[in-house]
Amino acid sequence: MKKHILCLFFFSFFVVSSYAQLRQNFYQNSCPNVESIVKSAVTKKFQQTFVTAPATLRLFFHDCFVRGCDASVFLANGNAEKDHHDDLSLAGDGFDTVIKAKAAVDSNPNCRNKVSCADILALATRDVVALTGGPSYKVELGRRDGRISTKKSVQHKLPHADFNLNQLNTMFASHGLSQTDMIALSGAHTLGFSHCGQFSKRIYSKTGIDQTLNRQYALQLRQMCPVNVDPRIAINMDPTTPQTFDNAYYKNLQQGKGLFSSDQVLYTDGRSRPTVKLFASNNDAFNQAFVAAMTRLGRVGVLTGNQGEIRRDCNGLDQLWSGLGAGLLGCCHLKGCDASVILANANAEKDHPDDLSLAGDGFDTVIKAKAALDSNPNCRNKVSCADILAIATRDVVALAGGPSYSVELGRRDGRISTKSSVQHSLPHPDFKLDQLNTMFAKHGLSQTDMIALSGAHTLGFSHCSKFSNRIYSKSGIDRTLNRQYALQLRQMCPLKVNPTIAINMDPTTPRTFDNAYYKNLQQGKGLFSSDQILFTDRRSRPTVNQFASNNGAFNQAFVNAITKLGRVGVLTGNKGEIRRDCTRAN
């Protein structure tokens, strides 16, 4: 018993000491204008699309409830928080808002790499609340960003749409939040939307409409969400003032118009009903309780001091390239450039072990770009996912400092994606030059094309297991590997390392598309043996030396190669289809 109490004491001391280091003027000396910079970026994004507001607010909640307020929800590694089914519905506008605000902050020389993504998310959340008519409040700052994000960490950490009061209270209490805090934070449902599947059982069941649901409202929901409705259809959480942050949510509960049963239970349960009535009748009381609850929420599991890091990219441009660039390379290497790698089924390409490391941001970027195009009546269902992937790949190369180039268009999407098609179709980290040349030659690509496309490893990451045999083996460190670099890799990838840990492919300029990859090869710093072989084999060394000494020559060769790659096995004319949803055939 004494040991248990002592453990609780140390846990409490750690938590309190962490958030005690937060303060409102944290950046007073290092980046005094941070709040105005973030507000300006958020306001610009909000003026472009209202979805910015509920998306950012929901993103903050999800981030804090899983691993603490550390921006881990942004990280991408193929098995991250954002890949859990409870996070798949997070709107891209929330991520984009913070990423744009981070870029705005870092464009100020005095602020560059000094403000965490976690703090920017907290500030952006406050700003979207105020922009929609809610209270403005002081935000405690000083959070640092987490380095770890795993899908399994989301399990059982977020409230579900059918939770009862006890379940809600227990979950919120685990983060030091009271029932009043929980009810106040639930008021954020005055903004935002839900997909029909989240509440369909309340309006369609064997026993009829949920008796706690206003019948007229239920019939309206049935009209908006008919049986077998498109799962992408979204419904406003607040049917009265959906774009205003106010206390209408609580007035709706009094009328039986809570969209989720976890909303309506706040009024039907006598223990929480008095607070709902107070907030429904007194908007100021709600605002005050919401600010207090948000402040406490913003302290949950924070990293401060020397913990965590100040992330340069909130979700990592290098990781975005891994998803897009590797997606294009993988998709075209397999069945041709037909976006088959994006298809999702029980036996799809993306489920093969060689594709599991593809970053979720790549898929997400194409899906969101498709949605943006289809929102334009003139473009709806006219642009293939394959063409969008090709364009997006060009764009991330340019955004990272690489060449911009014209993209040939007119591809159509494939309908088939099988795990078996991946086997022996992608280059492996231990391939020799002959194996690389043979694989690329199958697609009409020369050795020079192969070396130029390998230069894409100037961006991206790899998991430790992909190269562990080069730094840990019975015969010692791989002799073609720079020994000092190998020892650094051992520190980053110790034995039995967490499999989610990712290492930059380029140890020098990992976020810039340049010819540093080839300079690294000259120094024995190719991460994969299939990288280093390009320099150790005399047949390919001259091209490596040329690209290392002439960035313009590399850029030109890369553009030529990726243009040729984009022609591999394309479907055109009446072949294939224009997929309405990139993740599934029509």
C-alpha positions in Angstrom: 0.0 0.0 0.0 2.8 2.4 0.9 4.6 1.6 -2.4 1.3 2.3 -4.3 0.9 5.7 -2.6 4.6 6.5 -3.2 4.2 5.7 -6.9 1.1 7.9 -7.1 3.1 10.7 -5.4 5.9 10.5 -7.9 3.5 10.4 -10.8 1.6 13.4 -9.5 4.9 15.3 -8.9 6.1 14.5 -12.5 2.8 15.7 -14.0 2.6 18.8 -11.9 6.2 19.7 -12.4 5.8 19.3 -16.2 2.8 21.6 -16.7 4.1 24.0 -14.0 6.8 24.9 -16.5 4.1 26.2 -18.9 3.5 29.9 -18.9 1.7 32.5 -21.0 4.8 34.5 -21.8 7.0 31.6 -22.6 8.2 33.0 -26.0 8.4 36.6 -24.8 12.2 36.8 -25.5 12.6 34.1 -28.2 9.6 34.8 -30.4 7.5 37.7 -29.0 5.2 37.9 -32.0 4.3 34.2 -32.1 0.6 34.7 -31.1 0.0 37.4 -33.8 1.8 35.3 -36.4 -0.3 32.2 -35.7 -3.5 34.2 -35.5 -2.8 35.7 -38.9 -2.1 32.3 -40.5 -5.2 30.7 -38.9 -7.4 33.6 -39.9 -6.3 33.4 -43.5 -7.0 29.6 -43.5 -10.4 30.2 -41.8 -11.4 32.7 -44.4 -10.7 30.1 -47.1 -12.8 27.4 -45.4 -14.9 27.2 -42.3 -14.0 23.6 -41.7 -10.7 24.9 -40.4 -12.4 25.7 -37.1 -14.0 22.4 -36.1 -11.1 20.5 -37.6 -8.5 22.3 -35.6 -10.5 22.1 -32.4 -11.1 18.3 -32.8 -7.4 17.8 -33.6 -6.3 19.4 -30.4 -8.7 17.2 -28.4 -7.5 14.0 -30.1 -3.8 14.9 -29.7 -4.1 15.6 -26.0 -6.2 12.6 -25.1 -3.9 10.0 -26.7 -0.3 10.7 -25.7 -0.7 14.1 -24.1 -0.5 17.5 -25.9 2.7 16.8 -27.8 1.6 17.0 -31.5 2.2 13.3 -31.9 -1.0 13.1 -33.9 0.8 14.8 -36.8 3.6 12.2 -37.1 3.5 9.7 -39.9 5.3 6.4 -40.0 2.8 3.9 -41.5 1.6 2.9 -38.1 0.9 6.2 -36.4 -2.0 7.6 -34.3 -3.5 9.2 -37.4 -3.7 5.7 -39.0 -6.0 4.4 -36.3 -9.7 4.1 -37.3 -10.7 6.5 -34.6 -8.4 9.2 -36.2 -9.1 8.5 -39.8 -12.0 11.0 -39.8 -9.8 13.9 -38.6 -10.2 16.6 -41.3 -7.1 17.5 -43.2 -7.8 21.2 -42.7 -6.8 20.9 -39.1 -3.4 19.5 -39.9 -3.0 22.0 -42.7 -3.9 25.0 -40.5 -1.1 24.1 -38.0 1.4 23.3 -40.8 0.8 26.7 -42.4 1.0 28.5 -39.0 4.3 26.7 -38.3 5.7 27.8 -41.7 4.6 31.4 -41.0 6.3 31.3 -37.6 9.5 29.7 -39.0 9.7 32.3 -41.8 10.5 34.8 -39.0 14.3 34.5 -38.5 13.9 35.2 -34.8 11.4 32.4 -34.4 12.8 29.7 -36.6 12.8 26.3 -34.9 11.9 27.8 -31.5 8.1 27.2 -31.3 6.7 23.7 -31.0 4.0 22.3 -33.2 2.2 21.4 -29.9 2.1 25.1 -28.9 1.0 26.2 -32.3 -1.9 23.7 -32.2 -2.9 25.1 -28.8 -2.8 28.7 -30.1 -4.6 27.8 -33.3 -7.4 26.1 -31.3 -7.9 29.2 -29.2 -8.0 31.3 -32.4 -10.6 29.2 -34.2 -12.8 29.3 -31.1 -12.6 33.1 -31.1 -13.1 33.4 -34.8 -16.4 31.5 -34.6 -17.8 33.7 -31.8 -16.5 31.9 -28.8 -14.3 33.2 -26.0 -10.7 34.3 -26.5 -8.4 33.2 -23.7 -4.8 33.1 -22.6 -2.9 30.0 -23.7 -0.1 28.5 -21.5 2.9 27.8 -23.7 6.2 25.9 -23.4 5.1 22.5 -24.7 7.6 20.4 -26.7 6.8 17.9 -29.4 6.8 14.2 -28.9 8.9 11.8 -31.1 6.6 8.7 -30.9 3.3 8.0 -32.5 1.7 4.6 -32.7 -1.6 3.3 -33.8 -2.1 1.1 -30.8 -1.8 4.1 -28.4 -5.1 5.4 -29.6 -7.0 2.3 -28.6 -9.6 3.0 -25.8 -8.3 6.6 -25.4 -11.0 8.5 -27.2 -14.7 8.7 -26.2 -17.1 6.8 -28.4 -20.5 8.1 -29.7 -22.4 5.6 -27.5 -20.6 6.2 -24.2 -22.8 6.6 -21.1 -22.1 9.1 -18.4 -20.0 6.8 -16.3 -17.8 5.9 -19.2 -17.4 9.6 -20.1 -16.5 10.6 -16.6 -14.0 7.8 -16.2 -12.2 8.6 -19.4 -12.0 12.3 -18.6 -11.0 11.7 -15.0 -8.0 9.7 -16.2 -6.7 13.1 -17.5 -7.6 15.0 -14.3 -10.8 16.5 -15.8 -14.0 16.7 -13.9 -17.6 16.0 -15.0 -18.1 19.8 -15.4 -14.9 19.9 -17.6 -16.3 17.0 -19.7 -19.7 18.7 -20.2 -18.0 22.0 -21.1 -15.6 20.4 -23.6 -18.5 18.5 -25.1 -20.0 21.9 -26.0 -17.3 22.0 -28.7 -19.9 19.9 -30.6 -21.6 23.3 -31.3 -19.2 23.2 -34.2 -18.2 20.4 -36.5 -19.8 17.5 -38.2 -20.2 13.7 -38.0 -20.5 11.0 -40.7 -23.8 9.2 -40.7 -22.4 5.9 -39.6 -21.6 7.3 -36.2 -25.2 7.6 -35.2 -27.1 5.5 -37.7 -28.2 2.9 -35.1 -30.1 5.7 -33.3 -32.4 6.3 -36.3 -32.3 2.7 -37.8 -32.8 -0.2 -35.5 -35.1 -3.2 -35.0 -36.7 -1.4 -32.1 -37.2 1.9 -34.0 -35.9 5.4 -33.4 -34.0 5.9 -30.1 -36.6 7.1 -27.6 -34.2 9.8 -26.2 -34.0 11.4 -29.7 -36.5 14.1 -30.8 -38.7 12.3 -33.3 -39.0 15.1 -35.8 -35.2 15.6 -35.7 -34.7 11.8 -36.2 -36.9 11.9 -39.3 -34.8 14.8 -40.7 -31.7 12.8 -40.0 -33.2 9.9 -41.9 -33.7 12.2 -44.9 -30.0 13.3 -44.7 -28.7 9.8 -44.0 -30.8 7.3 -45.9 -30.0 3.6 -45.7 -26.8 2.7 -47.5 -25.8 6.4 -47.7 -22.4 7.4 -49.0 -20.1 7.1 -45.9 -18.5 10.5 -46.9 -21.8 12.4 -46.2 -21.3 14.6 -43.2 -24.0 16.1 -40.8 -23.7 19.1 -38.6 -23.4 18.3 -35.0 -25.4 21.4 -34.1 -28.6 21.6 -36.2 -29.3 25.2 -35.2 -26.2 27.4 -35.3 -23.5 25.0 -36.7 -21.0 27.8 -37.6 -21.2 29.7 -34.3 -19.5 28.8 -31.1 -22.3 29.3 -28.6 -24.4 27.4 -26.0 -27.0 26.2 -28.6 -25.6 22.6 -28.1 -27.0 22.5 -24.6 -30.4 24.0 -25.8 -30.5 21.2 -28.4 -29.9 18.6 -25.7 -32.9 19.9 -23.8 -35.0 19.3 -26.9 -33.7 15.8 -27.6 -31.4 16.9 -30.4 -28.1 15.6 -29.3 -26.7 13.8 -32.3 -24.7 11.1 -30.4 -26.2 9.2 -27.5 -23.0 10.3 -25.6 -24.3 13.9 -26.2 -27.9 13.2 -25.2 -27.0 11.3 -22.1 -25.7 14.5 -20.6 -29.3 15.7 -20.3 -31.1 12.4 -19.8 -28.8 11.4 -16.9 -30.0 13.3 -13.8 -26.4 13.7 -12.5 -25.3 15.9 -15.4 -28.6 17.5 -16.3 -28.2 20.5 -13.9 -25.0 21.6 -15.6 -26.5 21.3 -19.1 -29.4 23.5 -17.9 -27.0 26.0 -16.5 -25.0 26.3 -19.7 -28.2 26.4 -21.8 -29.5 29.3 -19.9 -26.2 31.2 -19.4 -23.7 31.5 -22.3 -21.2 33.2 -20.1 -21.2 30.3 -17.6 -20.5 28.0 -20.5 -17.7 30.1 -21.9 -16.0 30.4 -18.5 -16.3 26.7 -17.9 -15.0 25.9 -21.4 -11.9 28.1 -21.0 -11.1 26.5 -17.6 -11.5 23.1 -19.1 -9.4 23.9 -22.2 -6.6 25.2 -20.0 -6.6 22.0 -18.0 -6.8 19.9 -21.1 -3.8 21.8 -22.5 -1.7 20.6 -19.6 -2.4 16.9 -20.1 0.8 14.9 -20.6 2.9 17.8 -21.8 6.6 17.6 -22.5 8.6 20.6 -21.3 12.2 21.5 -20.5 14.6 19.1 -22.2 11.9 16.5 -23.0 10.8 15.9 -26.5 11.9 18.3 -29.2 11.0 21.3 -31.3 9.9 19.7 -34.5 11.1 21.4 -37.7 8.2 19.9 -39.7 5.0 19.0 -37.8 4.4 16.0 -39.9 7.6 15.8 -41.9 8.0 16.7 -45.5 10.4 13.8 -45.7 7.7 11.5 -44.6 5.2 13.1 -47.1 7.7 12.3 -49.9 8.0 8.7 -48.6 4.3 8.3 -49.1 4.0 10.2 -52.4 7.4 9.4 -54.0 7.5 5.8 -52.9 3.8 5.5 -53.9 4.6 6.6 -57.4 7.7 4.5 -57.7 5.9 1.5 -56.2 2.7 1.9 -58.1 4.5 2.2 -61.4 6.9 -0.6 -60.7 4.0 -3.0 -60.1 1.1 -2.8 -62.5 1.9 0.5 -64.1 1.0 4.1 -63.0 -2.7 3.4 -62.3 -3.0 4.4 -58.6 -3.6 0.7 -57.6 -1.4 1.2 -54.6 -4.1 3.4 -53.1 -6.9 0.9 -53.4 -8.0 -0.7 -50.1 -9.3 -4.2 -49.7 -8.6 -7.3 -47.7 -5.7 -8.3 -50.0 -4.4 -5.1 -51.5 -0.9 -4.0 -52.6 -0.6 -1.6 -49.6 -1.0 -4.6 -47.2 2.2 -6.4 -48.6 5.2 -6.2 -46.2 7.1 -4.2 -48.7 4.4 -1.5 -48.7 3.6 -1.3 -45.0 6.1 1.5 -44.5 4.4 3.8 -46.9 3.6 6.9 -44.9 -0.1 7.6 -44.4 0.4 11.3 -45.4 1.1 10.3 -49.0 -2.3 8.5 -49.3 -4.0 11.3 -47.4 -2.6 14.0 -49.6 -3.9 12.3 -52.8 -7.3 11.6 -51.3 -7.7 15.2 -50.1 -6.5 16.6 -53.5 -9.1 14.4 -55.2 -11.8 15.7 -52.9 -10.7 19.3 -53.6 -10.9 18.7 -57.4 -14.3 17.0 -57.2 -15.7 19.8 -55.2 -15.4 21.9 -58.4 -18.5 21.0 -60.6 -16.4 21.4 -63.7 -13.8 18.9 -62.5 -15.9 16.3 -60.7 -15.0 12.7 -61.7 -12.8 13.9 -64.5 -9.3 13.6 -63.0 -7.8 10.3 -62.1 -6.2 9.4 -58.9 -3.1 8.3 -60.9 -2.7 11.8 -62.4 -3.2 13.4 -59.0 -0.5 11.2 -57.6 1.9 12.2 -60.4 1.2 15.9 -60.0 1.4 15.7 -56.2 4.8 14.0 -56.5 6.1 16.8 -58.7 4.8 19.3 -56.2 6.5 17.9 -53.1 9.8 17.6 -55.0 9.5 21.3 -55.9 8.4 22.3 -52.4 11.5 20.5 -51.0 13.8 22.6 -53.2 14.0 20.2 -56.2 13.1 20.9 -59.8 9.6 21.7 -61.0 8.7 20.0 -64.2 5.8 19.5 -66.6 3.8 16.3 -65.9 2.2 14.3 -68.7 -1.4 13.6 -67.9 -4.3 11.5 -69.1 -3.8 8.3 -67.0 -6.8 6.3 -65.9 -7.1 4.3 -62.7 -6.8 0.6 -62.4 -9.5 -1.5 -60.7 -7.3 -4.3 -59.4 -4.9 -4.3 -56.4 -3.5 -7.6 -55.0 -0.9 -8.3 -52.3 0.6 -11.0 -54.5 1.4 -8.5 -57.3 4.0 -6.8 -55.0 6.2 -9.9 -54.7 9.5 -9.4 -56.4 8.4 -6.1 -58.0 10.2 -3.6 -55.8 13.9 -3.1 -55.3 15.2 -4.4 -51.9 17.7 -2.6 -49.6 20.4 -5.3 -50.3 20.1 -5.4 -54.1 23.3 -5.5 -56.2 23.8 -3.3 -59.2 22.8 -6.0 -61.7 19.6 -6.7 -59.8 18.7 -3.0 -59.7 19.5 -2.6 -63.4 17.5 -5.7 -64.3 14.4 -4.5 -62.4 14.5 -1.0 -63.8 15.2 -2.2 -67.3 11.9 -4.2 -67.2 10.2 -0.8 -67.3 12.4 0.7 -70.0 14.6 2.6 -67.5 18.3 2.8 -67.9 21.1 2.6 -65.3 21.3 6.4 -65.4 17.5 6.6 -64.8 17.9 4.2 -61.9 20.7 6.2 -60.3 18.8 9.4 -60.7 15.6 8.0 -59.2 17.6 6.6 -56.3 18.5 10.2 -55.6 15.0 10.5 -54.2 16.5 9.0 -51.0 17.7 12.6 -50.4 14.3 12.8 -48.7 12.4 10.2 -46.7 13.1 7.7 -43.9 13.7 4.1 -43.2 13.0 1.8 -40.2 16.0 0.4 -38.5 15.2 -3.2 -39.5 15.9 -2.3 -43.2 19.6 -1.9 -42.6 20.3 -3.5 -39.3 22.3 -6.3 -40.9 24.8 -3.6 -42.0 25.6 -2.5 -38.5 25.0 -5.7 -36.5 26.4 -8.9 -37.9 28.7 -11.7 -36.9 31.4 -10.3 -39.2 31.0 -6.7 -37.8 30.1 -3.5 -39.5 29.6 -3.6 -43.3 33.0 -2.5 -44.7 31.5 -0.3 -47.3 29.8 1.7 -44.6 31.5 4.8 -43.0 32.4 3.5 -39.6 31.6 6.8 -37.7 28.2 6.9 -39.5 27.7 3.2 -38.6 28.3 4.0 -34.9 25.8 6.9 -35.1 23.3 4.5 -36.6 23.9 2.1 -33.7 23.0 4.8 -31.3 19.8 5.6 -33.1 19.0 2.0 -33.7 20.1 -0.1 -30.7 19.4 -3.8 -30.6 15.7 -4.6 -30.1 14.8 -1.0 -31.0 11.2 0.1 -31.1 10.1 -0.9 -34.7 8.4 2.5 -35.2 11.6 4.4 -34.9 12.5 6.0 -38.3 15.9 7.2 -39.6 16.5 9.8 -42.2 17.8 8.4 -45.5 20.0 11.5 -45.9 21.9 12.3 -42.8 23.0 15.8 -44.0 20.0 17.6 -45.6 17.1 15.3 -45.0 14.4 17.9 -45.8 15.9 19.3 -49.0 15.7 17.7 -52.4 19.3 18.1 -53.6 22.4 16.1 -54.6 23.6 15.5 -51.1 22.6 11.8 -51.5 25.4 11.3 -54.0 27.9 13.2 -51.8 27.0 10.9 -49.0 27.7 7.8 -51.1 31.2 9.2 -51.8 31.7 9.2 -48.0 30.3 5.7 -47.4 27.1 7.1 -46.0 24.5 5.3 -48.1 22.0 3.9 -45.7 21.1 0.8 -47.7 23.6 -1.4 -49.4 21.6 -0.9 -52.5 22.4 2.8 -52.2 26.1 2.3 -51.4 26.6 -0.1 -54.3 26.1 2.7 -56.7 29.4 4.1 -55.6 31.3 0.9 -54.8 30.5 -0.6 -58.2 32.8 1.0 -60.8 30.2 0.7 -63.5 27.9 3.2 -61.8 30.4 5.3 -59.9 31.1 7.8 -62.7 27.4 8.8 -62.7 27.4 9.2 -58.9 30.4 11.4 -59.1 28.8 13.5 -61.8 25.6 14.0 -59.9 27.6 14.7 -56.7 29.5 17.5 -58.4 26.7 18.9 -60.5 23.3 19.4 -59.0 21.9 20.7 -62.3 22.9 17.4 -64.0 21.1 15.4 -61.3 18.0 17.5 -61.5 17.8 17.1 -65.3 18.4 13.4 -65.1 15.8 13.0 -62.4 13.2 14.9 -64.4 13.9 12.7 -67.4 13.7 9.5 -65.4 10.5 10.3 -63.5 8.9 11.4 -66.7 9.7 8.0 -68.2 8.6 6.3 -65.0 5.3 8.1 -65.2 4.6 6.4 -68.6 5.1 2.8 -67.3 2.0 0.6 -67.9 -0.4 3.5 -68.0 -4.1 3.1 -68.7 -5.5 5.6 -71.2 -8.5 6.1 -73.4 -11.3 3.6 -72.4 -9.1 1.5 -70.3 -9.5 1.5 -66.5 -11.7 4.2 -65.0 -11.8 7.6 -63.3 -12.1 6.5 -59.7 -14.7 8.4 -57.6 -13.0 7.4 -54.4 -9.2 6.8 -54.7 -9.4 4.0 -52.1 -11.8 1.8 -54.0 -12.9 0.9 -57.5 -16.2 2.4 -58.8 
